[in-house]
């Protein structure tokens, strides 16, 4: 039963707090059905840890000099924290989703149906473009379906910015996400053979339902998960029976010009797969911003080219060549390398999930 609609910045904080709790509760089942892109059983863990970083950033955030009523500013701050601490494919894509959602909401004090449609559309476009080889049947498809449904609902109500229209748009987005999750099983051969839905897609569904719950003042719709193949508590851990992947996951943050970023993406594509690159924050300016030497910058007409911070993610057979390529283009921070075949424990601190360079 709907009690009260609250679509302000405080509701966004409640959303992320609710999503952290919900993903923590569901991380085991999400891990159990995580077999794509590799059967490493950590999608639930990665989503939980990344959302936890976003929620914690708002709890710890000093509000003295910040627009606390700005919905976009709140989500942008959470998105930056999520991007810096993002884990795995799913966590990185959630961070991209959150950062992109914040952009159309900047300067607004409340969420509305038109703004929700714009934010979800921006997020799905950015998420698809962050991956070098985006694949349907994943959380990308779920986000795309939710964005399309919110946009169609908004169009049907002629841009109505009332709370009632917002409720309808949220309902439409979540319902479309459910349908998209069900469809993932037939979109990916690996999922079809295992008779399970996509773990990242279910995670995105939970996140969207948490948004609906936080804004509309309603309980989470647990019945949405009924009948999802592989998601019953008694179902086995599907990923445990899959062959181990011998590769590693490399992640880092690095400042690069757009040209250097394009070069890095191309080289990482040649070395491995699951390449995700997305900007963190705004551009900086000046010599040395791309990580090159002062002499190189002085010799180059583009020495003042804007540089952006990027969150980088890739799966490779061996870490050394990937790390070498990254270091050849800039000075990375927070480089982490994790074995794909070793599931990570959500209770462990960040530094214990793999080793860092």
Secondary structure, DSSP 8 states (H G I E B T S, - for coil): -------SHHHHHHHHHHHHHHHHHHHHHHHHT--SS---S-HHHHHHHHHHHHHHHHHS---TTS-TT-HHHHHHHHHHHHHHT--HHHHHHHHHHHHHHHHHHTT-SS--HHHHHHHHHHHHHHHHHHBTT--SSSHHHHHHHHHHHHHHHHHHTTT--SHHHHHHHHHHHHHHHHHHHHHHHHHSHHHHHHT---HHHHHHHHHHHHHHHHHHT----GGGGTT-TT-STTS--GGGGS-----EEEEEEEEEEHHHHHHHHHHHHHHEEEEEEEEEEEEE-STTTTS--HHHHHT-TTTT--EEEEEEEEEES-HHHHHHHHHHHS--EEEEEEETTS---TTS-GGGSSEE-
